[in-house]
Amino acid sequence: MANIKSAKKRILVIETRTARNKAIRSAVKTVSKKVESAVAAGDKELAKTNLQAAISEIEKACTKGVYHKNTAGRKVSRLTKLVNTLN
């Protein structure tokens, strides 16, 4: 355990940020699963609407610094490719 006051403060800040990052990652996973389940069910319209929500959530995570730009792009690309298989 840290003895220095600034180090103790940093530990608290890290815990807060870790919780926020986990929540954001979890939200991205949830919307991604919704897209995948819609594709598995063969529902084209639901898949497209869920894809838009997923892209929005992924971009938000990217701007907040939770995901790297390339990681966000890769996730969006894979989901879009998956939805396009319904055509």
Residue, then its C-alpha position, 0 to 999 in steps of 0.5 A: m500500500a502506498n504511503i505518500k498522499s499523492a500515490k494514495k490519490r492516484i490509486l483512487v483515480i485509477e479505480t474510478r477510471t477502471a470502473r468507467n472503462k469497464a462499463i463502457r467496454s461492457a456496453v460495447k460488447t452488449v450492442s455487438k452481441k445484439v447485432e450478432s444475434a439479429v444477424a443469426a436470426g436473419d432479421k435484416e432491419l433489426a441488424k441494421t438498426n442495432l449496427q447503427a447503435a453499435i457504431s455510435e457506442i464504439e465511436k464514443a468509446c474511442t473518443k473517450g480513450v477506452y479503445h484505440k482508433n484502429t481497434a474501434g475501426r476494426k470492430v466497426s468493420r467486422l460488424t458491418k461486414l457481418v450485417n452485409t452478409l444478409n444481403 
